[in-house]
Amino acid sequence: MGITINSDYVLENGITVNNVYASFKDSQITLDKMYFENDENDYNLILKSYYYIYSSKDFRLNYKPHIKVHYIDALITKEDLSKNPYTILYEKLKEIYVNYTDDL
């Protein structure tokens, strides 16, 4: 599961590549609880993880090295706890890269 980013992706060395593949691979997801005003009943939840950029989906599937790792987080509600956390993070990823193709 991942997305193909259909727009240019600029590497740290300045080279531009396109159609790179983004995936959470087997990344660990953490959930943090942030309280407001010292009230234990008033809090937000934050999902945190890392996603990997590969030069292609084939590189990901054939265990080739990734070209970049990025941090991502998503503010969620108590009601979101019933959802798949990867689905939530993929939706957040799609907000970052608006020109993409889903790979389910």
C-alpha positions as CSV (number, residue, x, y, z in Angstrom):
1,M,0.0,0.0,0.0
2,G,1.3,3.4,-0.9
3,I,0.9,6.3,-3.3
4,T,2.8,7.2,-6.5
5,I,3.6,10.9,-6.5
6,N,2.8,12.2,-10.0
7,S,4.6,15.5,-9.6
8,D,8.3,16.3,-9.6
9,Y,10.2,15.4,-6.4
10,V,13.5,17.2,-5.8
11,L,16.2,15.3,-4.1
12,E,18.6,16.9,-1.7
13,N,21.3,17.0,-4.4
14,G,19.0,19.0,-6.6
15,I,18.1,16.3,-9.0
16,T,14.5,16.2,-10.0
17,V,12.7,12.8,-10.3
18,N,9.1,12.0,-11.0
19,N,6.6,9.2,-10.2
20,V,8.3,8.4,-6.9
21,Y,6.6,6.0,-4.5
22,A,5.7,6.9,-0.9
23,S,4.9,4.2,1.6
24,F,4.8,3.7,5.4
25,K,6.5,0.4,4.8
26,D,6.6,-1.2,8.2
27,S,6.9,2.0,10.1
28,Q,5.9,2.2,13.7
29,I,3.0,4.5,14.6
30,T,2.8,6.3,17.9
31,L,-0.1,7.9,19.5
32,D,0.4,10.9,21.9
33,K,-2.2,12.5,24.1
34,M,-1.9,16.3,24.6
35,Y,-3.9,17.9,27.5
36,F,-5.2,21.4,27.5
37,E,-5.2,23.7,30.6
38,N,-4.4,20.8,32.9
39,D,-7.8,19.3,32.4
40,E,-7.7,15.5,32.1
41,N,-11.0,15.4,30.1
42,D,-9.9,18.0,27.5
43,Y,-7.2,16.6,25.2
44,N,-6.2,16.0,21.6
45,L,-4.5,13.0,20.1
46,I,-1.6,13.0,17.7
47,L,-0.7,10.1,15.4
48,K,3.0,10.1,14.5
49,S,5.1,8.1,12.0
50,Y,7.6,8.2,9.2
51,Y,7.1,7.5,5.6
52,Y,9.6,6.4,3.0
53,I,10.2,7.7,-0.6
54,Y,11.4,5.2,-3.1
55,S,12.4,5.9,-6.7
56,S,9.6,3.5,-7.8
57,K,7.1,1.0,-6.5
58,D,9.3,-1.8,-7.8
59,F,12.2,-0.5,-5.6
60,R,9.9,-0.7,-2.6
61,L,8.7,-4.3,-3.5
62,N,12.2,-5.5,-4.2
63,Y,13.6,-4.2,-0.9
64,K,15.8,-1.6,-2.6
65,P,17.0,1.4,-0.6
66,H,14.7,4.3,-0.1
67,I,15.8,7.8,-1.2
68,K,14.3,9.8,1.7
69,V,12.5,9.5,5.0
70,H,9.9,12.0,6.1
71,Y,8.1,12.6,9.4
72,I,4.3,13.0,9.4
73,D,1.7,13.6,12.1
74,A,-2.1,13.9,12.2
75,L,-4.2,15.5,14.9
76,I,-7.2,13.2,15.6
77,T,-10.2,13.1,17.8
78,K,-11.3,10.4,20.2
79,E,-13.8,9.3,17.6
80,D,-11.0,8.7,15.2
81,L,-9.6,5.9,17.4
82,S,-11.9,3.4,15.8
83,K,-10.4,4.1,12.4
84,N,-7.3,2.4,10.9
85,P,-4.3,4.6,11.8
86,Y,-2.6,3.9,8.5
87,T,-5.7,5.2,6.7
88,I,-5.6,8.4,8.7
89,L,-1.9,8.9,7.9
90,Y,-2.4,8.1,4.2
91,E,-5.1,10.8,4.1
92,K,-2.7,13.2,5.6
93,L,0.0,12.2,3.1
94,K,-2.4,12.9,0.3
95,E,-2.9,16.5,1.6
96,I,0.9,17.0,1.2
97,Y,1.2,15.4,-2.3
98,V,-2.1,16.4,-4.0
99,N,-1.0,15.0,-7.4
100,Y,-0.9,11.2,-6.7
101,T,-2.2,7.8,-7.7
102,D,-3.4,5.4,-5.0
103,D,-1.8,2.0,-4.8
104,L,-4.1,-0.1,-2.7
